[in-house]
């Protein structure tokens, strides 16, 4: 058996800090509750969804002997962390990473899930399992009780005929679902992404379940949109960093037809959503959408204009680390004299960090909740 310890797991290249962890009690509980079905599963019959940094995948491989594990992680930094942790544990050949869909789930008999915060994401996961997994599939989905709601039970009951709720352990709980439903009233093809027409913006926004804000426009992005016409008017190219569903990228491309726009996000759901948004608005030939960990695939001093509405949380933890990581990468990629336009919750006070990591920063707008700044590359 490979030398495996949960204590060796790291979050890297995601943000690491003393109060951020690569594994928690819910990972251990999911594996314990799944021990029986994992022991009976054959090679290639185990699927793991939303494994944060590899605890579920590598735990199933090392502790239960699972092989041919198929894994879907929405966040690229988690996928990269799994790669590094698997290599460290000698388990690199025990799994493969796939997008959410048929190849991931066909004939799966055991599915382990770290419950997402988004009910829409859970619905999309459960719908895909119902359509593609084996009829005798067992789903073991768990999380921290403080992040679980009774509505999660209702979502799973829409797709499965059996649902059991475990006892609590170390402030964690597991939902065990089985007997995927099949009826004439349920679609046999995916209904995702959702799409909503926003007449005020002249855009149709498309969103998969795990995409931030869904097919709505979050209020920070809506405020930053007010400044688009002031953003480096001579720029020939722009990057929408952390693009989500692609609202900023699509609006930039539409208002400034000569601009080449790249939209980048580390979320697989966001990237799929943004691509669908570009197709829906006839912009697919003018906006390139890429999945990236911050701007790691972009060369130094290559961007004339970057727009950013940074997240203020990492998973379920409120933490400035992810915003600082994005600022630092934007500072590296921005050309001297290029502009980074950011919108952020005023109480976060990001201006000193932007000045340090990017360049001279000044406020160009402020309302009751948000501040908009422009930083000039050094």
SETI-178809 format. One line per field, with one value per residue (C-alpha): residue in one letter; residue number from 0; y, x, z. Coordinates in steps of 0.5 Angstrom, whole numbers, plus 500, padded with zeros to 3 digits. Each point is the difference from the previous one (the first is absolute). Layout:
resn A:...
resi NUM:...
v Y:...
u X:...
w Z:...
***
This chain:
resn X:X:X:X:X:X:X:X:X:X:X:X:X:X:X:X:X:X:X:X:X:X:X:X:X:X:X:X:X:X:X:X:X:X:X:X:X:X:X:X:X:X:X:X:X:X:X:X:X:X:X:X:X:X:X:X:X:X:X:X:X:X:X:X:X:X:X:X:X:X:X:X:X:X:X:X:X:X:X:X:X:X:X:X:X:X:X:X:X:X:X:X:X:X:X:X:X:X:X:X:X:X:X:X:X:X:X:X:X:X:X:X:X:X:X:X:X:X:X:X:X:X:X:X:X:X:X:X:X:X:X:X:X:X:X:X:X:X:X:X:X:X:X:X:X:X:X:X:X:X:X:X:X:X:X:X:X:X:X:X:X:X:X:X:X:X:X:X:X:X:X:X:X:X:X:X:X:X:X:X:X:X:X:X:X:X:X:X:X:X:X:X:X:X:X:X:X:X:X:X:X:X:X:X:X:X:X:X:X:X:X:X:X:X:X:X:X:X:X:X:X:X:X:X:X:X:X:X:X:X:X:X:X:X:X:X:X:X:X:X:X:X:X:X:X:X:X:X:X:X:X:X:X:X:X:X:X:X:X:X:X:X:X:X:X:X:X:X:X:X:X:X:X:X:X:X:X:X:X:X:X:X:X:X:X:X:X:X:X:X:X:X:X:X:X:X:X:X:X:X:X:X:X:X:X:X:X:X:X:X:X:X:X:X:X:X:X:X:X:X:X:X:X:X:X:X:X:X:X:X:X:X:X:X:X:X:X:X:X:X:X:X:X:X:X:X:X:X:X:X:X:X:X:X:X:X:X:X:X:X:X:X:X:X:X:X:X:X:X:X:X:X:X:X:X:X:X:X
resi 0:1:2:3:4:5:6:7:8:9:10:11:12:13:14:15:16:17:18:19:20:21:22:23:24:25:26:27:28:29:30:31:32:33:34:35:36:37:38:39:40:41:42:43:44:45:46:47:48:49:50:51:52:53:54:55:56:57:58:59:60:61:62:63:64:65:66:67:68:69:70:71:72:73:74:75:76:77:78:79:80:81:82:83:84:85:86:87:88:89:90:91:92:93:94:95:96:97:98:99:100:101:102:103:104:105:106:107:108:109:110:111:112:113:114:115:116:117:118:119:120:121:122:123:124:125:126:127:128:129:130:131:132:133:134:135:136:137:138:139:140:141:142:143:144:145:146:147:148:149:150:151:152:153:154:155:156:157:158:159:160:161:162:163:164:165:166:167:168:169:170:171:172:173:174:175:176:177:178:179:180:181:182:183:184:185:186:187:188:189:190:191:192:193:194:195:196:197:198:199:200:201:202:203:204:205:206:207:208:209:210:211:212:213:214:215:216:217:218:219:220:221:222:223:224:225:226:227:228:229:230:231:232:233:234:235:236:237:238:239:240:241:242:243:244:245:246:247:248:249:250:251:252:253:254:255:256:257:258:259:260:261:262:263:264:265:266:267:268:269:270:271:272:273:274:275:276:277:278:279:280:281:282:283:284:285:286:287:288:289:290:291:292:293:294:295:296:297:298:299:300:301:302:303:304:305:306:307:308:309:310:311:312:313:314:315:316:317:318:319:320:321:322:323:324:325:326:327:328:329:330:331:332:333:334:335:336:337:338:339:340:341:342:343:344:345:346:347:348:349:350:351:352:353:354:355:356:357:358:359:360:361:362:363:364:365:366:367:368:369:370:371:372:373:374:375:376:377
v 500:507:504:505:505:505:504:501:503:507:505:503:503:503:505:497:503:497:501:496:493:494:495:501:495:500:496:495:499:499:495:496:500:498:494:495:502:501:493:497:505:498:504:506:500:505:508:505:507:507:497:506:498:492:498:496:497:498:498:495:498:499:497:497:497:504:501:503:505:506:507:506:507:506:504:500:501:494:496:502:499:493:498:502:497:493:501:501:494:495:500:504:494:499:505:504:507:502:505:499:495:494:497:502:496:495:493:503:496:505:507:504:508:505:504:507:506:501:497:501:496:494:500:500:494:496:501:497:494:498:501:496:496:492:499:497:506:503:507:502:508:503:507:504:501:508:500:494:502:496:502:496:494:502:501:493:497:503:496:493:496:499:505:498:506:497:502:506:499:506:505:496:496:495:500:493:499:494:498:505:502:499:503:503:507:500:503:494:506:505:507:504:505:504:507:506:506:507:505:506:497:498:493:493:497:492:497:493:498:501:507:506:504:495:504:506:506:501:507:501:498:505:506:498:500:508:501:496:506:503:494:501:503:498:493:495:494:498:495:498:497:496:500:496:500:505:506:505:497:500:507:502:496:503:507:500:496:501:497:493:497:494:498:495:497:494:497:495:502:507:499:495:506:505:496:499:508:502:495:503:507:498:502:493:503:506:497:495:496:496:496:502:501:508:502:494:499:507:503:506:507:498:503:507:500:495:500:497:499:495:495:502:492:494:494:501:505:507:502:505:495:499:507:501:495:503:507:497:496:506:504:495:500:507:504:507:505:495:500:495:502:497:500:498:501:506:497:496:506:497:506:499:493:502:506:495:494:504:507:507:499:506:499:502:498:498:499:497:494:499:504:500:501:501:497:502:495:502
u 500:503:502:494:498:495:505:504:495:501:496:506:499:494:501:503:499:500:492:499:501:500:496:494:496:495:505:501:493:498:506:497:493:502:505:495:498:507:502:495:502:504:505:498:493:502:499:502:496:503:506:503:507:500:498:494:504:506:497:495:507:504:495:495:505:495:503:498:497:497:500:497:502:497:506:507:504:497:501:507:501:497:505:506:497:499:507:503:495:503:492:501:497:494:496:498:497:494:495:493:496:499:507:501:494:498:499:502:498:503:500:503:499:502:493:501:497:496:493:501:506:498:494:504:505:494:496:507:500:493:501:507:501:499:492:503:505:501:501:504:499:503:502:501:493:500:500:495:492:494:499:506:496:494:505:503:492:499:505:500:495:503:504:503:503:506:501:504:507:505:496:499:494:499:494:500:496:498:495:501:493:497:494:497:499:508:504:505:505:503:496:507:502:494:500:496:499:502:497:503:507:498:503:498:504:501:502:501:499:506:501:500:494:497:496:500:504:503:500:508:500:494:504:506:497:498:508:501:500:506:504:507:497:506:500:500:499:497:500:493:504:495:495:494:495:503:496:506:504:493:499:507:500:493:501:507:500:508:502:502:498:502:496:503:498:502:493:498:493:501:504:495:495:504:501:492:499:505:496:493:502:504:507:503:505:502:501:505:498:505:500:506:503:500:504:505:500:501:507:503:498:495:494:498:493:498:493:499:494:504:497:500:500:503:495:496:506:500:507:504:505:497:499:507:502:496:503:507:499:497:506:504:496:499:504:503:495:494:494:497:493:497:494:500:496:502:501:506:504:504:503:507:501:498:505:505:499:498:502:497:493:494:493:495:494:496:493:497:503:506:506:503:507:505:507:506:505:507
w 500:498:506:501:506:500:503:494:496:498:496:496:495:503:506:506:507:507:500:493:500:494:504:505:504:495:495:505:501:493:499:507:497:494:502:499:492:499:502:495:494:494:496:497:504:505:498:505:499:503:504:502:500:500:506:498:493:504:506:495:497:506:505:496:494:495:493:493:505:495:503:499:504:498:502:496:506:504:494:500:507:499:495:505:506:495:498:507:503:494:497:494:496:504:497:494:499:496:499:502:495:497:500:508:502:495:504:507:506:505:500:506:500:504:501:496:503:494:499:493:499:505:495:494:503:502:493:497:505:498:493:499:506:501:503:507:501:507:501:507:500:506:503:506:504:500:492:499:500:499:493:498:502:496:494:500:501:493:497:505:503:506:505:507:505:504:507:502:501:501:498:493:497:494:495:497:494:495:495:495:497:493:498:494:503:501:494:497:498:504:501:502:499:502:496:502:495:503:496:504:498:493:502:501:506:501:506:502:507:504:496:505:500:495:494:504:500:507:503:500:492:499:503:496:494:501:499:493:496:504:500:496:494:495:503:494:505:506:506:504:506:504:494:503:495:496:501:500:494:496:501:499:493:498:502:497:494:498:507:501:506:504:506:505:506:504:501:495:500:499:494:497:502:497:494:499:502:494:495:502:499:493:503:500:495:504:507:502:506:504:506:504:507:501:494:500:492:498:499:504:498:495:502:498:504:505:504:506:505:505:505:507:503:499:500:506:503:500:498:496:498:493:498:502:496:494:501:500:494:496:502:497:494:499:495:503:499:499:505:505:501:507:504:507:506:503:507:498:498:495:497:504:497:493:501:502:496:493:500:502:501:501:501:495:503:506:502:507:499:495:498:493:499:494:501:495:498:502
***
